[in-house]
């Protein structure tokens, strides 16, 4: 909860950077640096990057295709 809050207060997209730093600061003393790094990497892939990869094609189909058609009509 603390690392997610730090990510929200950082004002960067998706809390990139701040969430990882606070998670590392909280986890590293308990489980070690390499285990904390692996846990943070898995956590960010599941909670952030997976949604970008899954949502990218949907976004392009919903927004990109109509925008491309509109731009091509203006140029011709």
N, CA, C and O atoms as a MOPAC input file, in Angstrom:
PM7 MOZYME 1SCF
protein

 N      0.82600 1    -1.18400 1     0.00000 1
 C      0.00000 1     0.00000 1     0.00000 1
 C      0.87100 1     1.24800 1     0.00000 1
 O      0.57300 1     2.22900 1    -0.68200 1
 N      1.94100 1     1.19900 1     0.76700 1
 C      2.82700 1     2.35600 1     0.85100 1
 C      3.52000 1     2.62700 1    -0.48000 1
 O      3.64300 1     3.78000 1    -0.89300 1
 N      3.97000 1     1.57800 1    -1.14900 1
 C      4.66100 1     1.78800 1    -2.42500 1
 C      3.68900 1     2.24500 1    -3.51700 1
 O      4.06200 1     3.05000 1    -4.37000 1
 N      2.46800 1     1.75200 1    -3.50300 1
 C      1.47600 1     2.22500 1    -4.47000 1
 C      1.13000 1     3.68500 1    -4.23400 1
 O      0.93100 1     4.43600 1    -5.18800 1
 N      1.05500 1     4.09400 1    -2.98100 1
 C      0.79800 1     5.50200 1    -2.65800 1
 C      1.94700 1     6.38600 1    -3.11600 1
 O      1.72200 1     7.48000 1    -3.63400 1
 N      3.16900 1     5.92300 1    -2.92800 1
 C      4.32700 1     6.68300 1    -3.40100 1
 C      4.29300 1     6.82700 1    -4.91000 1
 O      4.65900 1     7.87500 1    -5.44200 1
 N      3.86000 1     5.79600 1    -5.59800 1
 C      3.73300 1     5.87400 1    -7.04300 1
 C      2.69900 1     6.88300 1    -7.48200 1
 O      2.88100 1     7.55600 1    -8.49700 1
 N      1.62300 1     7.00000 1    -6.73900 1
 C      0.59400 1     7.98700 1    -7.07200 1
 C      1.06300 1     9.41800 1    -6.82200 1
 O      0.72600 1    10.33200 1    -7.57500 1
 N      1.83700 1     9.60000 1    -5.76500 1
 C      2.31800 1    10.94400 1    -5.43300 1
 C      3.48500 1    11.38000 1    -6.29400 1
 O      3.83500 1    12.56100 1    -6.29500 1
 N      4.09800 1    10.46300 1    -7.02600 1
 C      5.25300 1    10.82900 1    -7.85100 1
 C      4.83800 1    11.56500 1    -9.12100 1
 O      5.66700 1    12.21900 1    -9.75200 1
 N      3.57500 1    11.46800 1    -9.49900 1
 C      3.01100 1    12.11600 1   -10.69300 1
 C      3.64800 1    11.62800 1   -11.99500 1
 O      3.54900 1    12.30700 1   -13.01600 1
 N      4.28800 1    10.48400 1   -11.97500 1
 C      4.78800 1     9.89500 1   -13.20600 1
 C      3.77200 1     8.85900 1   -13.69000 1
 O      3.02200 1     8.31100 1   -12.88100 1
 N      3.73600 1     8.58300 1   -14.99100 1
 C      2.75300 1     7.63100 1   -15.50200 1
 C      2.90600 1     6.25700 1   -14.87600 1
 O      3.96500 1     5.63700 1   -14.97300 1
 N      1.86600 1     5.79000 1   -14.24500 1
 C      1.87400 1     4.48600 1   -13.61300 1
 C      2.72400 1     4.40700 1   -12.36100 1
 O      2.96300 1     3.31800 1   -11.83800 1
 N      3.18200 1     5.54900 1   -11.87700 1
 C      4.04500 1     5.55200 1   -10.69800 1
 C      5.41100 1     4.96700 1   -10.97800 1
 O      6.09000 1     4.49400 1   -10.06600 1
 N      5.81900 1     4.99800 1   -12.24200 1
 C      7.08000 1     4.38200 1   -12.63600 1
 C      8.24500 1     5.01000 1   -11.87600 1
 O      8.40600 1     6.23000 1   -11.84800 1
 N      9.01900 1     4.18100 1   -11.28500 1
 C     10.19100 1     4.63000 1   -10.54600 1
 C      9.95300 1     4.71500 1    -9.05800 1
 O     10.65300 1     4.06500 1    -8.28100 1
 N      8.98200 1     5.49900 1    -8.64900 1
 C      8.73600 1     5.69700 1    -7.21800 1
 C      8.20700 1     4.42900 1    -6.55500 1
 O      8.60700 1     4.09900 1    -5.43900 1
 N      7.32900 1     3.73100 1    -7.22300 1
 C      6.79000 1     2.49200 1    -6.65300 1
 C      7.88300 1     1.43700 1    -6.51300 1
 O      7.92100 1     0.70400 1    -5.52400 1
 N      8.76500 1     1.36100 1    -7.49700 1
 C      9.85200 1     0.39300 1    -7.42500 1
 C     10.82900 1     0.74300 1    -6.31100 1
 O     11.28100 1    -0.13600 1    -5.57700 1
 N     11.15500 1     2.02100 1    -6.18600 1
 C     12.10900 1     2.43400 1    -5.15600 1
 C     11.57800 1     2.18100 1    -3.75000 1
 O     12.30700 1     1.68500 1    -2.89100 1
 N     10.32300 1     2.51500 1    -3.51400 1
 C      9.78400 1     2.28700 1    -2.17500 1
 C      9.62100 1     0.79400 1    -1.88500 1
 O      9.81600 1     0.35900 1    -0.75000 1
 N      9.26700 1     0.01700 1    -2.89700 1
 C      9.17000 1    -1.43000 1    -2.70500 1
 C     10.54600 1    -2.01800 1    -2.38900 1
 O     10.67500 1    -2.87500 1    -1.51500 1
 N     11.56000 1    -1.55700 1    -3.09700 1
 C     12.91500 1    -2.05300 1    -2.84500 1
 C     13.39000 1    -1.65100 1    -1.45800 1
 O     14.03200 1    -2.44200 1    -0.76700 1
 N     13.08000 1    -0.42600 1    -1.04700 1
 C     13.49700 1     0.02700 1     0.27600 1
 C     12.81700 1    -0.76800 1     1.38600 1
 O     13.41100 1    -1.00300 1     2.43900 1
 N     11.58200 1    -1.17800 1     1.15300 1
 C     10.86500 1    -1.93500 1     2.17900 1
 C     11.18500 1    -3.43300 1     2.16100 1
 O     11.21700 1    -4.07200 1     3.21200 1
 N     11.42100 1    -3.99200 1     0.97100 1
 C     11.62700 1    -5.43600 1     0.86500 1
 C     13.07600 1    -5.87600 1     1.05600 1
 O     13.32600 1    -6.93600 1     1.62800 1
 N     14.02400 1    -5.08500 1     0.58900 1
 C     15.43200 1    -5.50400 1     0.59900 1
 C     15.94800 1    -5.87800 1     1.98500 1
 O     16.65000 1    -6.88200 1     2.10000 1
 N     15.64100 1    -5.13000 1     3.04300 1
 C     16.15200 1    -5.56100 1     4.35100 1
 C     15.57400 1    -6.88900 1     4.83300 1
 O     16.20600 1    -7.58700 1     5.62500 1
 N     14.39800 1    -7.23600 1     4.36900 1
 C     13.75500 1    -8.46300 1     4.84800 1
 C     14.15300 1    -9.70000 1     4.05100 1
 O     14.37800 1   -10.75800 1     4.63700 1
 N     14.24400 1    -9.58800 1     2.72600 1
 C     14.44400 1   -10.77400 1     1.89300 1
 C     15.72600 1   -10.75000 1     1.08100 1
 O     16.03800 1   -11.74200 1     0.42300 1
 N     16.46600 1    -9.68100 1     1.09900 1
 C     17.68000 1    -9.57200 1     0.29800 1
 C     17.42600 1    -8.82600 1    -0.99700 1
 O     16.29800 1    -8.74600 1    -1.48300 1
 N     18.50400 1    -8.28300 1    -1.54400 1
 C     18.36800 1    -7.43200 1    -2.72900 1
 C     17.92700 1    -8.19100 1    -3.97300 1
 O     17.06500 1    -7.71400 1    -4.71100 1
 N     18.50100 1    -9.35800 1    -4.21700 1
 C     18.16000 1   -10.07900 1    -5.44500 1
 C     16.72800 1   -10.60800 1    -5.41100 1
 O     16.03400 1   -10.57000 1    -6.42700 1
 N     16.28400 1   -11.09200 1    -4.27200 1
 C     14.90700 1   -11.57500 1    -4.14900 1
 C     13.92500 1   -10.42200 1    -4.25500 1
 O     12.87000 1   -10.55300 1    -4.87600 1
 N     14.27000 1    -9.28600 1    -3.64600 1
 C     13.40700 1    -8.10800 1    -3.73900 1
 C     13.32200 1    -7.62000 1    -5.17900 1
 O     12.24500 1    -7.24500 1    -5.64400 1
 N     14.44500 1    -7.62200 1    -5.88700 1
 C     14.44100 1    -7.18900 1    -7.28700 1
 C     13.56700 1    -8.09500 1    -8.14200 1
 O     12.81500 1    -7.61100 1    -8.98800 1
 N     13.65800 1    -9.40000 1    -7.93100 1
 C     12.82800 1   -10.34200 1    -8.68900 1
 C     11.35100 1   -10.15800 1    -8.36700 1
 O     10.51100 1   -10.19400 1    -9.26600 1
 N     11.03200 1    -9.96200 1    -7.10000 1
 C      9.63400 1    -9.75500 1    -6.70300 1
 C      9.07500 1    -8.47400 1    -7.29300 1
 O      7.93400 1    -8.45100 1    -7.75500 1
 N      9.86500 1    -7.40800 1    -7.28300 1
 C      9.41100 1    -6.12400 1    -7.83400 1
 C      9.22400 1    -6.22800 1    -9.33900 1
 O      8.25600 1    -5.69900 1    -9.88500 1
 N     10.14000 1    -6.90500 1   -10.00600 1
 C     10.02200 1    -7.07100 1   -11.45700 1
 C      8.76300 1    -7.84600 1   -11.82600 1
 O      8.03000 1    -7.43900 1   -12.72700 1
 N      8.50900 1    -8.93600 1   -11.15500 1
 C      7.30000 1    -9.71900 1   -11.41300 1
 C      6.05300 1    -8.91900 1   -11.10000 1
 O      5.08200 1    -8.95300 1   -11.85700 1
 N      6.07300 1    -8.19500 1    -9.98200 1
 C      4.92400 1    -7.39200 1    -9.57700 1
 C      4.60900 1    -6.31500 1   -10.61100 1
 O      3.44400 1    -6.10900 1   -10.95200 1
 N      5.64100 1    -5.62100 1   -11.11800 1
 C      5.40100 1    -4.56300 1   -12.10100 1
 C      4.96000 1    -5.13000 1   -13.44400 1
 O      4.15200 1    -4.51100 1   -14.13600 1
 N      5.47300 1    -6.28500 1   -13.82000 1
 C      5.03300 1    -6.89500 1   -15.08300 1
 C      3.55500 1    -7.24400 1   -15.00200 1
 O      2.80600 1    -6.99900 1   -15.94800 1
 N      3.13600 1    -7.80700 1   -13.89300 1
 C      1.73500 1    -8.20800 1   -13.74200 1
 C      0.81300 1    -7.01500 1   -13.58900 1
 O     -0.27300 1    -7.00300 1   -14.17000 1
 N      1.21800 1    -6.00300 1   -12.81700 1
 C      0.31400 1    -4.90200 1   -12.50700 1
 C      0.40100 1    -3.72500 1   -13.46300 1
 O     -0.49200 1    -2.87800 1   -13.45300 1
 N      1.43100 1    -3.63300 1   -14.28200 1
 C      1.58000 1    -2.44300 1   -15.12500 1
 C      1.83400 1    -2.79800 1   -16.58200 1
 O      1.04800 1    -2.42400 1   -17.45200 1
 N      2.90400 1    -3.50200 1   -16.85700 1
 C      3.30800 1    -3.71000 1   -18.23600 1
 C      2.39800 1    -4.67600 1   -18.98200 1
 O      2.22000 1    -4.52900 1   -20.19100 1
 N      1.81800 1    -5.65800 1   -18.30000 1
 C      0.90300 1    -6.57500 1   -18.97000 1
 C     -0.29800 1    -5.82400 1   -19.53800 1
 O     -0.75200 1    -6.12100 1   -20.64400 1
 N     -0.81000 1    -4.86100 1   -18.79100 1
 C     -1.96300 1    -4.10300 1   -19.26100 1
 C     -1.61100 1    -3.21900 1   -20.44700 1
 O     -2.45200 1    -2.98600 1   -21.31500 1
 N     -0.38700 1    -2.72700 1   -20.49500 1
 C      0.04500 1    -1.95200 1   -21.65600 1
 C      0.13000 1    -2.81900 1   -22.90200 1
 O     -0.30400 1    -2.41100 1   -23.97900 1
 N      0.68600 1    -4.00700 1   -22.75600 1
 C      0.82300 1    -4.91600 1   -23.89700 1
 C     -0.55100 1    -5.40600 1   -24.35800 1
 O     -0.81800 1    -5.47000 1   -25.55800 1
 N     -1.41100 1    -5.74900 1   -23.41700 1
 C     -2.74100 1    -6.24700 1   -23.77500 1
 C     -3.63700 1    -5.12900 1   -24.30500 1
 O     -4.46600 1    -5.37000 1   -25.18300 1
 N     -3.48400 1    -3.92900 1   -23.79100 1
 C     -4.34500 1    -2.82500 1   -24.19600 1
 C     -3.88300 1    -2.08700 1   -25.43500 1
 O     -4.67400 1    -1.37800 1   -26.05700 1
 N     -2.62000 1    -2.23500 1   -25.80900 1
 C     -2.08900 1    -1.53500 1   -26.97800 1
 C     -2.82600 1    -1.85100 1   -28.26700 1
 O     -3.26800 1    -0.92800 1   -28.95200 1
 N     -2.97600 1    -3.11900 1   -28.62300 1
 C     -3.71300 1    -3.43200 1   -29.84900 1
 C     -5.17900 1    -2.98200 1   -29.81000 1
 O     -5.72700 1    -2.54200 1   -30.82000 1
 N     -5.79500 1    -3.09600 1   -28.65300 1
 C     -7.18500 1    -2.65000 1   -28.52400 1
 C     -7.26500 1    -1.13800 1   -28.73000 1
 O     -8.16500 1    -0.64900 1   -29.41400 1
 N     -6.33900 1    -0.41200 1   -28.14800 1
 C     -6.29900 1     1.03800 1   -28.32200 1
 C     -6.09700 1     1.41000 1   -29.78500 1
 O     -6.76600 1     2.30900 1   -30.29600 1
 N     -5.18300 1     0.72800 1   -30.45900 1
 C     -4.94500 1     1.02900 1   -31.86400 1
 C     -6.16100 1     0.72700 1   -32.72600 1
 O     -6.45200 1     1.46300 1   -33.66900 1
 N     -6.87300 1    -0.35300 1   -32.41000 1
 C     -8.07000 1    -0.66800 1   -33.18200 1
 C     -9.18500 1     0.34200 1   -32.94300 1
 O     -9.89200 1     0.72800 1   -33.87300 1
 N     -9.33600 1     0.76700 1   -31.69200 1
 C    -10.44200 1     1.66300 1   -31.37000 1
 C    -10.16300 1     3.10800 1   -31.73500 1
 O    -11.06800 1     3.82000 1   -32.17100 1
 N     -8.93700 1     3.55000 1   -31.56600 1
 C     -8.61600 1     4.95500 1   -31.80400 1
 C     -7.77500 1     5.12700 1   -33.06000 1
 O     -8.01900 1     6.03300 1   -33.85700 1
 N     -6.79900 1     4.27000 1   -33.23400 1
 C     -5.86200 1     4.43400 1   -34.33000 1
 C     -6.46600 1     4.25600 1   -35.70000 1
 O     -6.18000 1     5.03300 1   -36.61100 1
 N     -7.29400 1     3.24800 1   -35.86100 1
 C     -7.87600 1     2.97900 1   -37.17600 1
 C     -8.80200 1     4.10600 1   -37.63100 1
 O     -8.65100 1     4.58200 1   -38.75600 1
 N     -9.75600 1     4.55600 1   -36.80800 1
 C    -10.58600 1     5.68600 1   -37.25100 1
 C     -9.78000 1     6.96100 1   -37.48700 1
 O    -10.08900 1     7.72800 1   -38.40000 1
 N     -8.75600 1     7.19100 1   -36.67700 1
 C     -7.92500 1     8.37600 1   -36.86100 1
 C     -7.14400 1     8.28900 1   -38.15800 1
 O     -7.02000 1     9.28300 1   -38.87400 1
 N     -6.61600 1     7.11500 1   -38.47000 1
 C     -5.88000 1     6.91600 1   -39.71000 1
 C     -6.78700 1     7.11300 1   -40.91300 1
 O     -6.37700 1     7.73300 1   -41.89400 1
 N     -8.00300 1     6.60300 1   -40.86000 1
 C     -8.95700 1     6.77100 1   -41.95600 1
 C     -9.28400 1     8.25100 1   -42.14100 1
 O     -9.34800 1     8.73900 1   -43.26900 1
 N     -9.49000 1     8.96700 1   -41.02600 1
 C     -9.79300 1    10.39300 1   -41.10500 1
 C     -8.62800 1    11.17900 1   -41.68600 1
 O     -8.83800 1    12.09700 1   -42.47900 1
 N     -7.41900 1    10.83800 1   -41.31000 1
 C     -6.25100 1    11.53700 1   -41.85000 1
 C     -6.05300 1    11.25600 1   -43.32700 1
 O     -5.66800 1    12.14700 1   -44.08300 1
 N     -6.31300 1    10.02200 1   -43.74500 1
 C     -6.15200 1     9.69000 1   -45.16200 1
 C     -7.20500 1    10.36800 1   -46.01900 1
 O     -6.92900 1    10.70100 1   -47.17200 1
 N     -8.40300 1    10.58100 1   -45.49300 1
 C     -9.44700 1    11.28500 1   -46.25400 1
 C     -9.09100 1    12.75000 1   -46.44700 1
 O     -9.39500 1    13.33100 1   -47.48900 1
 N     -8.46400 1    13.33900 1   -45.47200 1
 C     -8.10100 1    14.76000 1   -45.57200 1
 C     -7.01100 1    14.96000 1   -46.61100 1
 O     -7.03400 1    15.95300 1   -47.33900 1
 N     -6.06200 1    14.04700 1   -46.69800 1
 C     -4.92800 1    14.19200 1   -47.62400 1
 C     -5.31800 1    13.89000 1   -49.04900 1
 O     -4.65600 1    14.39800 1   -49.95500 1
 N     -6.34300 1    13.10100 1   -49.31900 1
 C     -6.68900 1    12.73800 1   -50.69300 1
 C     -7.71700 1    13.64000 1   -51.28100 1
 O     -8.11000 1    13.46000 1   -52.43300 1

